[in-house]
């Protein structure tokens, strides 16, 4: 039996192929159903909405279309792995500026936006508004929080600069 090992939020896990998971299982399935981390949302299950976004080796990926077997030996971070003190998490929680609304309304899409933003800031700690819009373009929000999400990401980038580039 083949085994995959994946580090999720700092903890290594082993899964036997054919015993714990099947070859067709996605990373989202493993995160939610095998590890019980429900912050990663599954909405479309086809890679169209961004609700399932997580980080793999620091880069944003759509976990609902990522085969679990492809993350063998890699580092996966879910929204639960960021912690409440993370600058991106704080920026989303604090975002409620007049004229921009809130970056969270129903909240279903929020974890995906947070992880997309974190992935962007890992690669580009000083993005322009246009770069942020591009980075979050794969995330859908029925509540229409896009302008506030952009503001939250800008605030997170400003806070990272203030802290000397620290991500948390």
Order of alpha helices (4+ residues) and beta strands (2+ residues): beta-beta-beta-beta-beta-alpha-beta-beta-alpha-alpha-alpha
